[in-house]
């Protein structure tokens, strides 16, 4: 139901949407939400290590295996679309420190290619997914609003900040305004096992050590991926192209606290402190009151419930656990 005072901008059926990175963690949840909302979904994914065909098994969509930097391919796929959601990205901070080049290519050049194609095709609404990390570490109790200066503190965050500048450049030079979305840490099913929560779940279920960078006091806000997907649907339905939206879960916790909860849920494992990550940002925080008011959106999944369900999801997909 459309909230009071919020206009539904796109009628039903919604139309065709190009979703880049749709075989990844966030993308595959967004694909499911789009399909449930009646969209005709085309996924473009390179199927690198984090994008998996299995994430889309059984879904009635079209999967095109390809690169977001392939301009002719992207141009062909955007024609006739009612919307584009650009979720494709290299996203792991530690990997960006070892080799920034893929992050610069995919996150910056890929964004330019996708947005220029959307502009040329006259796509009514394109949405670019960014991150809270573009602001760098949030001091004290500060939560960054949409207009705060970008001060990225690692190569991944810098590539995403540069991608946002591509959004502005396309708006200025092509007259095409795309929506920018920044969100806090997503969690939930199908996340790659290099990320913190799946890594800790795997370790705890084996009774192994849960590695915690530094003191474990770095603070992150956690947003269930299904809540984030619902927010993107709200943008397509009720948002205006060119807006900037923040999405948070309202679950700011130290990394140590999250790892402790996982160890308790899994009945095993102990926290072990390892060397801190170079350039670690101690706290990320966004202000999303304007988004909640404009879109009539709010997260629905309580963190403890979502974390327990995520642990169960990984457990249920372990053949050894099912056999016991």
VEXDREN-2710 file (C-alpha; in Angstrom, 1 decimal):
% VEXDREN-2710
k/r/px/py/pz
1/UNK/0.0/0.0/0.0
2/UNK/1.3/3.5/-0.8
3/UNK/1.9/5.6/2.3
4/UNK/-0.3/8.7/2.8
5/UNK/1.1/11.7/0.9
6/UNK/3.6/9.6/-1.1
7/UNK/2.8/9.3/-4.8
8/UNK/3.2/6.0/-6.6
9/UNK/5.1/7.0/-9.8
10/UNK/5.0/3.8/-11.8
11/UNK/1.9/1.9/-12.7
12/UNK/1.4/-1.8/-12.8
13/UNK/2.7/-3.9/-14.4
14/UNK/6.0/-2.1/-13.8
15/UNK/7.9/-3.2/-17.0
16/UNK/11.4/-4.4/-17.8
17/UNK/14.3/-3.8/-15.5
18/UNK/18.0/-4.3/-16.1
19/UNK/19.7/-5.4/-12.9
20/UNK/23.5/-5.5/-13.1
21/UNK/25.3/-7.7/-10.6
22/UNK/22.1/-9.6/-10.0
23/UNK/23.8/-12.9/-9.3
24/UNK/25.6/-11.5/-6.3
25/UNK/24.5/-11.4/-2.7
26/UNK/22.5/-8.1/-2.8
27/UNK/21.6/-8.4/-6.4
28/UNK/20.0/-11.9/-6.0
29/UNK/17.8/-10.6/-3.2
30/UNK/16.9/-7.5/-5.3
31/UNK/16.0/-9.9/-8.2
32/UNK/13.6/-11.8/-6.0
33/UNK/12.0/-8.6/-4.8
34/UNK/11.6/-7.3/-8.3
35/UNK/10.0/-10.5/-9.6
36/UNK/7.6/-10.6/-6.6
37/UNK/6.6/-7.0/-7.5
38/UNK/5.8/-8.0/-11.1
39/UNK/8.9/-6.7/-13.0
40/UNK/10.3/-8.4/-16.0
41/UNK/13.9/-8.9/-14.9
42/UNK/17.1/-9.1/-17.0
43/UNK/20.3/-9.8/-15.0
44/UNK/23.7/-8.8/-16.3
45/UNK/26.5/-10.5/-14.3
46/UNK/30.1/-11.5/-15.1
47/UNK/29.8/-14.5/-12.7
48/UNK/33.1/-13.8/-11.1
49/UNK/33.9/-15.4/-7.7
50/UNK/31.1/-13.5/-5.9
51/UNK/28.4/-13.8/-8.6
52/UNK/27.0/-17.3/-8.8
53/UNK/24.5/-18.8/-11.2
54/UNK/23.1/-20.9/-8.4
55/UNK/21.9/-17.7/-6.6
56/UNK/19.3/-17.3/-9.4
57/UNK/18.3/-21.0/-9.7
58/UNK/14.6/-21.4/-10.4
59/UNK/13.9/-17.7/-10.9
60/UNK/11.9/-16.7/-14.0
61/UNK/14.3/-14.1/-15.3
62/UNK/16.9/-13.7/-18.1
63/UNK/20.5/-14.0/-17.1
64/UNK/23.1/-12.5/-19.5
65/UNK/26.7/-13.4/-18.6
66/UNK/28.8/-10.4/-19.4
67/UNK/30.8/-7.4/-18.3
68/UNK/29.3/-4.0/-17.3
69/UNK/32.2/-2.4/-19.1
70/UNK/31.1/-3.9/-22.4
71/UNK/29.4/-0.8/-23.8
72/UNK/27.7/-2.4/-26.8
73/UNK/26.2/-5.2/-24.7
74/UNK/25.0/-2.8/-22.0
75/UNK/23.5/-0.5/-24.6
76/UNK/21.6/-3.4/-26.1
77/UNK/20.3/-4.5/-22.8
78/UNK/19.1/-1.1/-21.7
79/UNK/16.9/-0.5/-24.7
80/UNK/13.2/-0.6/-23.8
81/UNK/13.9/-0.8/-20.0
82/UNK/11.6/1.1/-17.6
83/UNK/14.4/1.0/-15.0
84/UNK/18.0/0.1/-14.4
85/UNK/19.5/-0.9/-11.1
86/UNK/23.2/-0.8/-11.1
87/UNK/24.4/-3.2/-8.3
88/UNK/27.5/-4.7/-10.0
89/UNK/30.7/-3.9/-8.1
90/UNK/33.9/-5.2/-6.7
91/UNK/33.1/-4.8/-3.0
92/UNK/35.7/-6.4/-0.6
93/UNK/37.9/-3.9/1.1
94/UNK/40.8/-6.3/1.8
95/UNK/40.9/-7.4/-1.9
96/UNK/41.0/-3.7/-2.9
97/UNK/44.1/-3.2/-0.7
98/UNK/45.9/-6.1/-2.5
99/UNK/44.9/-5.1/-6.0
100/UNK/42.9/-1.9/-6.6
101/UNK/42.8/-2.3/-10.4
102/UNK/39.6/-4.4/-10.8
103/UNK/37.8/-2.0/-8.4
104/UNK/38.8/1.0/-10.5
105/UNK/37.7/-0.7/-13.7
106/UNK/34.4/-2.2/-12.6
107/UNK/33.2/0.4/-10.1
108/UNK/34.2/3.5/-12.0
109/UNK/34.2/2.7/-15.7
110/UNK/31.4/0.2/-15.3
111/UNK/29.2/2.9/-13.7
112/UNK/30.0/5.3/-16.6
113/UNK/29.1/2.7/-19.2
114/UNK/25.8/1.7/-17.5
115/UNK/24.6/5.3/-16.9
116/UNK/25.6/6.5/-20.4
117/UNK/23.7/3.6/-21.9
118/UNK/20.6/4.4/-19.7
119/UNK/20.8/8.0/-20.8
120/UNK/21.1/7.1/-24.5
121/UNK/18.2/4.7/-24.2
122/UNK/16.0/7.2/-22.4
123/UNK/15.5/4.8/-19.4
124/UNK/13.0/6.6/-17.1
125/UNK/14.8/5.7/-13.9
126/UNK/18.3/4.4/-13.1
127/UNK/19.5/3.7/-9.6
128/UNK/23.2/3.5/-8.7
129/UNK/24.1/1.5/-5.5
130/UNK/26.8/3.1/-3.5
131/UNK/27.9/2.6/0.1
132/UNK/28.2/4.3/3.5
133/UNK/32.0/3.8/3.2
134/UNK/32.3/6.8/0.8
135/UNK/32.2/9.1/3.8
136/UNK/35.0/7.4/5.7
137/UNK/34.9/7.0/9.5
138/UNK/32.1/8.8/11.4
139/UNK/33.4/10.5/14.5
140/UNK/31.6/10.5/17.8
141/UNK/27.8/10.2/17.4
142/UNK/27.7/11.8/13.9
143/UNK/25.5/10.1/11.3
144/UNK/26.2/11.4/7.8
145/UNK/23.4/13.0/5.8
146/UNK/23.1/12.8/2.0
147/UNK/25.0/16.1/1.5
148/UNK/28.0/15.4/3.6
149/UNK/31.5/15.6/2.0
150/UNK/32.9/12.3/0.7
151/UNK/36.2/11.2/2.4
152/UNK/36.8/7.6/1.5
153/UNK/39.4/5.8/3.5
154/UNK/40.3/2.8/1.4
155/UNK/40.6/1.9/-2.3
156/UNK/37.1/0.2/-2.4
157/UNK/35.5/3.2/-0.9
158/UNK/37.4/5.6/-3.2
159/UNK/36.3/3.7/-6.2
160/UNK/32.7/4.0/-5.1
161/UNK/33.1/7.7/-4.4
162/UNK/34.5/8.1/-7.9
163/UNK/31.5/6.2/-9.2
164/UNK/29.2/8.7/-7.6
165/UNK/31.1/11.4/-9.3
166/UNK/30.4/9.6/-12.6
167/UNK/26.7/9.9/-11.7
168/UNK/27.1/13.7/-11.4
169/UNK/29.2/13.9/-14.5
170/UNK/26.5/12.1/-16.6
171/UNK/23.8/14.4/-15.2
172/UNK/25.8/17.5/-16.1
173/UNK/27.0/16.4/-19.5
174/UNK/24.1/14.3/-20.7
175/UNK/21.3/15.8/-18.8
176/UNK/20.4/12.4/-17.3
177/UNK/19.8/12.3/-13.6
178/UNK/20.2/8.9/-11.8
179/UNK/19.4/8.1/-8.2
180/UNK/22.2/7.4/-5.8
181/UNK/21.6/4.9/-2.9
182/UNK/23.9/4.5/0.0
183/UNK/23.3/1.8/2.6
184/UNK/24.9/0.3/5.7
185/UNK/26.2/-3.2/5.9
186/UNK/23.8/-5.7/4.4
187/UNK/23.6/-9.3/5.8
188/UNK/21.4/-12.3/5.0
189/UNK/21.4/-15.4/2.8
190/UNK/23.7/-16.0/-0.2
191/UNK/26.5/-13.7/1.1
192/UNK/30.0/-14.6/0.0
193/UNK/32.0/-16.4/2.7
194/UNK/34.8/-13.9/2.7
195/UNK/32.4/-11.4/4.3
196/UNK/32.4/-11.0/8.1
197/UNK/29.1/-12.6/9.1
198/UNK/29.3/-15.7/6.8
199/UNK/33.0/-16.1/7.8
200/UNK/32.2/-16.0/11.5
201/UNK/29.2/-18.4/11.0
202/UNK/31.4/-20.9/9.2
203/UNK/34.1/-20.7/11.9
204/UNK/31.7/-20.9/14.8
205/UNK/29.9/-24.0/13.3
206/UNK/33.2/-25.8/13.1
207/UNK/34.1/-24.8/16.7
208/UNK/37.0/-22.8/15.2
209/UNK/38.3/-19.4/16.1
210/UNK/36.4/-16.3/15.0
211/UNK/39.0/-13.8/13.7
212/UNK/38.3/-10.2/14.9
213/UNK/40.4/-7.3/13.4
214/UNK/42.1/-5.2/16.0
215/UNK/40.2/-4.7/19.2
216/UNK/36.9/-5.6/17.7
217/UNK/35.4/-2.3/18.6
218/UNK/34.9/-1.1/15.0
219/UNK/31.2/-0.2/14.7
220/UNK/28.9/-1.2/11.8
221/UNK/25.2/-0.7/11.2
222/UNK/23.5/-3.9/10.0
223/UNK/20.6/-3.9/7.5
224/UNK/18.9/-7.1/6.3
225/UNK/19.2/-7.5/2.6
226/UNK/15.5/-8.1/2.2
227/UNK/14.8/-4.7/3.8
228/UNK/17.3/-3.0/1.5
229/UNK/15.6/-4.7/-1.5
230/UNK/12.3/-3.4/-0.3
231/UNK/13.8/0.1/-0.2
232/UNK/14.9/-0.1/-3.8
233/UNK/11.4/-1.1/-4.8
234/UNK/10.1/1.9/-3.0
235/UNK/12.5/4.1/-5.0
236/UNK/11.3/2.7/-8.3
237/UNK/7.7/3.1/-7.2
238/UNK/7.8/6.5/-5.4
239/UNK/11.2/8.1/-5.8
240/UNK/12.3/10.8/-8.2
241/UNK/15.3/10.3/-10.5
242/UNK/18.2/12.2/-9.3
243/UNK/17.4/11.8/-5.6
244/UNK/20.0/10.5/-3.1
245/UNK/18.7/8.0/-0.5
246/UNK/20.2/6.5/2.6
247/UNK/19.1/3.2/4.1
248/UNK/20.1/2.0/7.6
249/UNK/19.0/-0.9/9.8
250/UNK/19.4/1.0/13.1
251/UNK/21.5/-1.8/14.4
252/UNK/24.9/-0.2/15.2
253/UNK/27.1/-2.8/16.9
254/UNK/30.8/-3.4/17.5
255/UNK/32.2/-6.2/15.4
256/UNK/33.0/-8.1/18.6
257/UNK/29.4/-8.0/19.7
258/UNK/28.2/-9.5/16.4
259/UNK/30.8/-12.2/16.5
260/UNK/29.8/-13.1/20.1
261/UNK/26.2/-13.4/19.1
262/UNK/27.1/-15.7/16.2
263/UNK/29.2/-17.9/18.5
264/UNK/26.3/-18.2/20.9
265/UNK/23.8/-19.1/18.1
266/UNK/26.2/-21.7/16.7
267/UNK/27.2/-23.1/20.1
268/UNK/30.9/-23.0/19.4
269/UNK/34.0/-21.0/18.6
270/UNK/35.9/-18.3/20.4
271/UNK/36.9/-14.8/19.4
272/UNK/40.6/-14.3/18.5
273/UNK/42.0/-10.9/17.8
274/UNK/44.1/-10.6/14.7
275/UNK/46.1/-7.7/13.2
276/UNK/43.8/-4.7/12.3
277/UNK/43.1/-4.1/8.7
278/UNK/45.2/-1.2/7.2
279/UNK/43.2/2.0/7.1
280/UNK/40.4/0.5/9.2
281/UNK/37.4/2.9/9.6
282/UNK/36.2/2.6/13.1
283/UNK/32.6/3.6/12.6
284/UNK/30.1/4.0/9.7
285/UNK/26.8/5.8/10.3
286/UNK/24.1/7.2/8.0
287/UNK/21.1/9.5/8.6
288/UNK/18.1/8.1/6.8
289/UNK/15.1/10.1/8.2
290/UNK/14.5/11.8/4.9
291/UNK/14.4/8.5/3.0
292/UNK/11.9/7.0/5.5
293/UNK/9.6/10.0/5.2
294/UNK/9.8/10.3/1.4
295/UNK/9.4/6.6/0.5
296/UNK/7.3/5.4/3.5
297/UNK/10.1/2.8/4.1
298/UNK/11.4/1.3/7.3
299/UNK/13.4/-1.9/8.0
300/UNK/11.2/-4.7/9.2
301/UNK/13.6/-7.5/10.2
302/UNK/14.9/-7.2/13.8
303/UNK/18.7/-7.9/13.9
304/UNK/18.5/-10.8/16.3
305/UNK/15.8/-12.5/14.2
306/UNK/17.6/-11.8/11.0
307/UNK/20.9/-13.1/12.3
308/UNK/19.3/-16.3/13.6
309/UNK/17.6/-16.9/10.3
310/UNK/20.9/-16.2/8.5
311/UNK/22.7/-18.8/10.7
312/UNK/19.9/-21.3/9.9
313/UNK/20.1/-20.6/6.2
314/UNK/23.8/-21.5/6.1
315/UNK/23.3/-24.5/8.4
316/UNK/20.5/-25.9/6.2
317/UNK/22.7/-25.8/3.1
318/UNK/25.5/-27.8/4.8
319/UNK/25.1/-31.4/3.6
320/UNK/26.9/-32.7/6.7
321/UNK/24.5/-30.8/9.0
322/UNK/21.5/-32.2/7.1
323/UNK/22.8/-35.8/7.5
324/UNK/23.1/-35.5/11.2
END
